[in-house]
Amino acid sequence: MATAAKFELTDDSVVVIVGTGAGGGVLANELAQKGVKVVALEAGGRYMPEDYINDEWESFGQLAWTDPRTTSGDWRVAKDFSGLPAWIVKAVGGTSVHWAGASLRFQDHEWKALSAYGAVEGANLLDWPLDAAEMAPWYDKAEAKLGVTGVGGRARLPGSNNYKVFEKGALALGYKDVHTGNMAINSADYDGRMACQQTGFCFQGCKWGAKWSSAYTDIPRGEATGNLEVRDHAHVARILHDDSGKVTGVEYFDKDGNLQMQKARVVAVAGNSFESPRLLLNSHSSMFPDGLANSSGQVGRNYMRHTTGSVYATFEQPVKMWRGTTMAGIIRDEARHDPSRGFVGGYELETLSLGLPFMAAFLDPGGWGREFTTALDSYANMAGMWIVGEDMPQAENRVTLSETEDKFGLKVANVNFSDHPNDIAMRNHAYKQGQAIYKAVGATRTLPTPPYPSTHNLGTNRMSERPEDGVVNRNGRAHDVPNLFVSDGSQFTTGAAENPTLTIVALAIRQADHIAKEMAAGNV
Amino acid sequence: MTRLNKQGLTRRALLSRAVAAGALAVAGPGFIAAPDAAWAVEVTAISEHEMATLLQMARDIYPHDRVGDRFYAVAIKSYDVTEQKDMVAEGIAALDEAAKKAGFDNYLAAGWEDDRVAILRSIQDTPFFQTIRGGLVTGLYNQKDIWPIFGYEGESFSHGGYIDRGFDDIDWL
């Protein structure tokens, strides 16, 4: 492998990318492959598959973002996990280390949620300035990059015990679109990565490298071009700009806690839907008193987290749901838009399991006594599924700057969230269906489990056709600042029902193409 | 991991203390122990009564009838330190006071779990209860030694995963 690049802090020809996950990590590699010089700044450390730990709490301590955040709103997470609104990763590779691998394209109508659903009271719906036809070739590239199963001639994964219970119940209810999913987890060797060994612990980082993560694919490949330098333990404090309103670089705290300034020709923000708006808001100046790229007042607003929840069930006989690929199982029949169910949008049902330690923490946070413990006593006989549905963007569901400061003295993100009535109606429908699925296979008890700290964090720098409706345009480029981009899930206009990573990757590949062309043309 | 010690106590000595203590665990000077001497835990900063009460409280919060006292003792042993002494003393005093209101001499004197759970319900919103409960979530369930009791197998990477070891071996569907 070629030696990774090393760029000067004063080099103002580089693209600086903040964050190295599915958005930033892919953007970094794609730009490097095109000959663009990139400095990627990552707040966390660097871990490879041999470093990952197949123990839930120990892995959480290694990978999770546990810097302070604060919460408000009526969501249960604010009560049960007030300092932990999200379960996402602080490491090179970002949350692509932790994700379960479910790789679904948006349904066509989901790119146009406002047009498809009509205005919903209390919701801030908007059509994406993109559509399915335009995104199709970028999805093709993303699926090939990730090695998604069930498309491109790649076989699906085999079904685990947990899947078999789920499938039998689904078919008994008459569901048709039931299979082991479209997973960025190899069913056979692909692209230098080996096949899944059914080990479980997908959330803790795949020790086989069978699951795609930018940590051990795009990042090292970008470095091998000699055009990418990744600096880990680099916590970006603010983005700087000149008198013309163009960004000129970023200030960051390096691994020794010293403040550094990296100059840049272009800055791309990909720190996830909490840290990206936090960084823009913390970058306020006399020219941008409400935060960078925030003339619309939309930075931080419309935070979405998917309408989630889980359904676990116990049976007379063992299931051993922890064995095998965690999320290789899906029912897609409820993902359609069908307002006769009492809500707009749809939801996916996907297999899920937690180990005993996390099941104890998340089954019924705060719960105790025999109602709780008798469920855990049947842990080995338990099956589980996760609900992933489209939630409504709401203006007041938002990330703002908290009065709490982190160790660098930077104001942290406060995450305010309350369910929309549509979210509640959808979750209740999904709970009912999920419980019916397991009862159809003889469940002795069903457990409709509340949402965990969020893993799908979307929408806080949303994409919009008109500058007044959002933060970035159809290329993820800030409406207000021509050389500033947003490259993560925070640019989502609406959330759709699908796990977001594939779409984040497709948008990053597309954005790399746009940035490289604009740089070559001298437009940025 | 565990700070439990097997102690050289005679069965007779333990049984005599068991009669005095009445409860599942034996409280003696500087320790509490299982009536059959299978395990004992030293008590240094807090009182034996407080440790025995914490142990019963832990069982009543997360009762698993196939999980032995020694695991609960491990989960609460971290409260036996100077920094936690006052918090524990005040919390147990309030718990015993709640037990008195319910007609018992103290918490441990309530013989039925239902009675003790009703007492716990009356204090469940207090910081003391929530601290003890929250600590048990990891203190109890993250003990690898209890995982087999629940059938949980932990990591499988070192065995090559389950691809050849039953990831799809369900036979009752």
Interface residues (C-beta under 8 A of the other chain):
Chain A: N54 D55 W57 P158 G159 S160 N161 K164 V165 K168 C196 Q197 Q198 T199 G200 F201 K207 W208 E316 Q317 P318 V319 K320 W322 R323 G324 G355 L356 P357 A360 A361 G366 W368 G369 R370 F372 T373 L376 D377 Y379 A380 V441
Chain B: D60 I61 Y62 P63 H64 R66 V117 Q124 R133 V137 T138 L140 Y141 N142 W147 F150 G151 Y152 E153 G154 E155 S156 F157 G160 G161 Y162 I163 G166 F167 D168 D169 I170 W172 L173
